[in-house]
Structure formats: structure tokens, C-alpha cells
């Protein structure tokens, strides 16, 4: 049985340089702690991080032998959202804790029919497409928008 290289070190994008293999993962797959992965060149390795972590496009994992593997965002089904009052639309997306990629003139979210219906009622124009999905990392830079807690009454109506 062959021992797989283990990646226990994470380098955030912008804080590492040098050559690297790549591993392309969709948004959901970039949220992990321990899992077997395969690079884009077919090299298997094990991610073994101390806690569940949200990996961002451009981050690098480092194996015990010093090999770096850059994380790339995989193309996935998304909705491109535009509208006259994009700030209001963004607020409604955020209020539902929906991961959102914020760009100058558009928002990008995962293709969710329920959210799409709500956004249509707010006057948003929606286009289904396939793109790498790289949403904002939450209030403190990294992590998922749902990776926080509210008080006990935050969602009571």
C-alpha cells in the first residue's frame, strides 16, 4: 500500500510563492478538514488540517515534503445577478446567509431556485451560467457566511 502525501500546512493566497501543482474544487468541496484529494495532474494526497477550513481560490496546501498544491475554484452552475439597486439586492442575499461573489457591477450566487424567485421579485435580472465561484469570505476575511452564530432570538419573527 502506498502512503499518500499529507498536507497539513495552509498558505493563504498572496502569502506564498513558487511552483505548485493545482487542485480544482467547487465551492462546497473547498470547505474541509480531512479528506483525500487528487491534483489536476492525478496525484493523490490527503488534506489533514487542524480544523474545518474554507479554502479560497489561490490558497496553497503544503505536504510534508514541501510540495505545494494551489487550490483553484472549479466552474459551477451559478446565477449572475444584476439590477438597478444592486446594494438592496445584495442586502437581501446576505440577509439569507447566501454565499455571494461581489463584483463592481454584478453579484454571483449559486444557482438556487428559491433565492432566484425572491431576487426576481426584487427586480433583479438573472442569468444562469457556469463560472468559477469565489464568494466573499465572511466578516473576518476567511470562512463561510454561515460560520457564525446569532443570539437565540436572531431569526425569530
Sine and cosine of phi, psi and omega as CSV:
sin_phi,cos_phi,sin_psi,cos_psi,sin_omega,cos_omega
0.00,0.00,0.74,-0.67,-0.01,-1.00
-1.00,0.06,0.72,-0.70,0.04,-1.00
-0.99,0.16,0.80,-0.60,0.02,-1.00
-0.99,0.15,0.59,-0.81,0.10,-0.99
-0.88,0.47,0.59,-0.81,-0.01,-1.00
-0.93,-0.37,0.79,-0.62,0.04,-1.00
-0.98,-0.21,0.94,-0.35,0.01,-1.00
-0.90,-0.45,-0.04,1.00,-0.03,-1.00
-0.91,-0.41,0.74,-0.68,0.04,-1.00
-0.91,-0.42,0.78,-0.62,0.11,-0.99
-0.93,-0.36,0.86,-0.52,0.00,-1.00
-0.95,0.30,0.50,-0.86,0.00,-1.00
-0.81,0.59,0.62,-0.79,-0.02,-1.00
1.00,0.09,-0.11,0.99,-0.03,-1.00
-0.87,-0.50,0.37,0.93,0.06,-1.00
-0.46,-0.89,0.37,-0.93,0.06,-1.00
-0.61,-0.79,0.13,-0.99,0.08,-1.00
0.95,-0.31,0.07,-1.00,-0.02,-1.00
-0.94,0.33,0.45,-0.89,0.02,-1.00
-0.38,-0.92,0.53,-0.84,0.23,-0.97
-0.97,0.25,0.09,-1.00,0.03,-1.00
-0.79,-0.61,0.45,-0.89,0.08,-1.00
-0.68,-0.73,0.91,-0.42,-0.07,-1.00
-0.99,-0.11,0.85,-0.53,-0.06,-1.00
-0.72,-0.69,0.56,-0.83,0.10,-1.00
-0.97,0.24,0.10,-1.00,-0.09,-1.00
-0.83,0.55,-0.75,0.66,-0.03,-1.00
-0.90,0.44,-0.61,0.80,-0.02,-1.00
-0.96,0.29,-0.28,0.96,0.01,-1.00
-1.00,0.10,0.12,0.99,0.04,-1.00
-0.92,-0.39,0.98,-0.20,-0.14,-0.99
-0.40,-0.92,0.22,-0.98,0.13,-0.99
-0.83,-0.56,-0.84,0.55,-0.01,-1.00
-0.72,-0.70,0.85,-0.52,-0.02,-1.00
-0.23,-0.97,0.57,-0.82,0.12,-0.99
-0.97,0.25,0.72,-0.70,0.03,-1.00
-0.76,-0.65,0.21,-0.98,0.05,-1.00
-0.73,-0.68,0.75,-0.67,0.03,-1.00
-0.94,0.34,0.21,-0.98,0.02,-1.00
-0.91,0.41,-0.29,0.96,0.05,-1.00
-0.99,-0.10,0.07,1.00,0.09,-1.00
1.00,-0.07,0.16,0.99,-0.01,-1.00
-1.00,0.04,0.87,-0.49,0.01,-1.00
-0.99,0.16,0.55,-0.83,0.06,-1.00
-0.41,-0.91,0.23,-0.97,0.01,-1.00
-0.90,-0.44,0.79,-0.61,0.16,-0.99
-1.00,0.07,0.78,-0.63,0.01,-1.00
-0.63,-0.77,0.99,0.12,-0.04,-1.00
-1.00,-0.10,0.40,-0.91,-0.04,-1.00
-0.91,0.42,-0.41,0.91,0.02,-1.00
-0.50,-0.86,0.29,-0.96,0.05,-1.00
-0.88,0.48,0.76,-0.65,-0.16,-0.99
-0.71,-0.70,0.58,-0.81,0.11,-0.99
-1.00,-0.05,0.91,-0.41,0.03,-1.00
-1.00,0.04,0.69,-0.72,0.00,-1.00
-0.97,-0.23,0.45,-0.89,0.13,-0.99
-0.81,0.59,0.82,-0.57,0.00,-1.00
0.99,-0.16,-0.20,0.98,0.12,-0.99
-0.94,0.35,0.31,-0.95,0.07,-1.00
-0.74,-0.67,0.68,-0.73,0.16,-0.99
-0.99,-0.13,0.58,-0.82,0.02,-1.00
-0.85,-0.52,0.78,-0.62,0.03,-1.00
-0.99,0.11,0.19,-0.98,-0.07,-1.00
-0.88,0.48,-0.35,0.94,0.03,-1.00
-1.00,-0.03,0.11,0.99,0.05,-1.00
1.00,-0.03,-0.03,1.00,0.03,-1.00
-0.94,0.34,0.72,-0.70,0.04,-1.00
-0.96,-0.28,0.62,-0.79,0.00,-1.00
-0.79,-0.61,0.92,-0.38,-0.03,-1.00
-0.99,0.15,0.71,-0.70,0.04,-1.00
-1.00,0.10,0.76,-0.66,0.07,-1.00
-0.87,-0.50,0.62,-0.78,0.06,-1.00
-0.98,0.22,0.80,-0.59,0.01,-1.00
-0.98,0.18,0.56,-0.83,0.14,-0.99
-0.88,0.47,0.66,-0.75,0.05,-1.00
-0.53,-0.85,0.19,-0.98,-0.03,-1.00
-0.94,0.33,0.86,-0.52,-0.03,-1.00
-0.70,-0.71,0.19,-0.98,0.14,-0.99
-0.91,-0.41,0.80,-0.61,0.14,-0.99
-1.00,-0.03,0.80,-0.59,-0.12,-0.99
-0.91,-0.42,0.81,-0.58,0.11,-0.99
-0.73,-0.68,0.30,-0.95,0.01,-1.00
0.10,-0.99,0.24,-0.97,-0.05,-1.00
-0.92,0.40,-0.56,0.83,-0.01,-1.00
-0.89,-0.45,0.95,0.32,-0.09,-1.00
-0.89,0.46,-0.54,0.84,0.02,-1.00
-0.90,0.44,-0.68,0.73,0.03,-1.00
-0.90,0.43,-0.68,0.74,0.03,-1.00
-0.88,0.47,-0.69,0.73,0.02,-1.00
-0.88,0.47,-0.63,0.78,0.02,-1.00
-0.87,0.50,-0.71,0.70,-0.02,-1.00
-0.91,0.42,-0.60,0.80,0.07,-1.00
-0.89,0.45,-0.75,0.66,-0.01,-1.00
-0.90,0.43,-0.59,0.81,0.00,-1.00
-0.89,0.46,-0.38,0.92,0.03,-1.00
-0.98,-0.18,0.20,0.98,0.05,-1.00
0.83,0.56,0.58,0.82,0.01,-1.00
-1.00,0.03,0.83,-0.56,0.06,-1.00
-0.82,0.57,0.69,-0.73,-0.11,-0.99
-0.61,-0.79,0.78,-0.63,0.12,-0.99
-1.00,-0.02,0.89,-0.45,-0.09,-1.00
-0.98,-0.22,0.85,-0.52,0.04,-1.00
-0.86,-0.51,0.14,-0.99,-0.08,-1.00
-0.83,0.56,-0.71,0.71,-0.12,-0.99
-0.83,-0.56,0.23,0.97,0.02,-1.00
-0.31,-0.95,0.29,-0.96,0.10,-0.99
-0.88,-0.48,0.49,-0.87,0.05,-1.00
-0.78,-0.63,0.79,-0.62,0.03,-1.00
-0.75,-0.66,0.26,-0.97,0.11,-0.99
-0.91,0.42,0.48,-0.88,-0.05,-1.00
-0.97,0.26,0.98,-0.19,-0.04,-1.00
-0.81,-0.59,0.92,-0.40,-0.07,-1.00
-0.86,0.50,-0.56,0.83,-0.01,-1.00
-0.93,0.37,-0.74,0.68,0.03,-1.00
-0.91,0.42,-0.63,0.78,0.02,-1.00
-0.86,0.50,-0.68,0.74,0.01,-1.00
-0.88,0.48,-0.72,0.69,0.01,-1.00
-0.87,0.48,-0.71,0.71,-0.03,-1.00
-0.91,0.42,-0.58,0.82,0.07,-1.00
-0.88,0.48,-0.64,0.77,0.05,-1.00
-0.93,0.37,-0.36,0.93,0.05,-1.00
-1.00,0.03,0.02,1.00,0.03,-1.00
1.00,-0.03,0.19,0.98,0.01,-1.00
-0.97,0.23,0.55,-0.84,0.16,-0.99
-0.98,-0.18,0.76,-0.65,-0.10,-0.99
-0.88,-0.48,0.68,-0.74,0.07,-1.00
-0.79,-0.62,0.84,-0.54,0.08,-1.00
-0.98,0.19,0.71,-0.71,0.03,-1.00
-0.38,-0.92,-0.01,-1.00,0.06,-1.00
-0.85,-0.53,0.87,-0.49,-0.02,-1.00
-0.56,-0.83,0.38,-0.93,0.22,-0.98
-0.89,0.46,0.74,-0.68,-0.07,-1.00
-0.97,-0.25,0.90,-0.43,-0.03,-1.00
-0.76,-0.66,0.97,0.24,-0.05,-1.00
-0.94,0.35,0.25,-0.97,0.07,-1.00
-0.84,0.54,0.47,-0.88,-0.10,-0.99
-1.00,-0.02,0.19,0.98,0.00,-1.00
0.99,-0.12,0.03,-1.00,-0.15,-0.99
-0.89,0.46,-0.44,0.90,-0.07,-1.00
-0.91,-0.41,0.35,0.94,0.15,-0.99
0.98,-0.19,-0.69,0.72,-0.01,-1.00
-0.80,-0.60,0.43,-0.90,0.07,-1.00
0.93,-0.37,-0.03,-1.00,-0.07,-1.00
-0.99,-0.17,0.46,-0.89,0.00,-1.00
-0.90,0.43,-0.40,0.91,0.02,-1.00
-1.00,-0.04,0.09,1.00,-0.08,-1.00
-1.00,0.02,0.71,0.70,0.07,-1.00
-0.55,-0.84,0.18,-0.98,-0.03,-1.00
-0.86,-0.51,0.53,-0.85,0.13,-0.99
-0.96,-0.27,0.22,-0.98,0.16,-0.99
-0.90,0.43,0.18,-0.98,-0.10,-1.00
-0.87,0.50,-0.43,0.90,-0.08,-1.00
-0.96,-0.29,0.19,0.98,-0.11,-0.99
-0.86,0.51,-0.57,0.82,-0.07,-1.00
-0.94,-0.34,0.23,0.97,0.07,-1.00
-0.99,0.17,0.63,-0.77,-0.03,-1.00
-0.89,-0.46,0.00,0.00,0.00,0.00
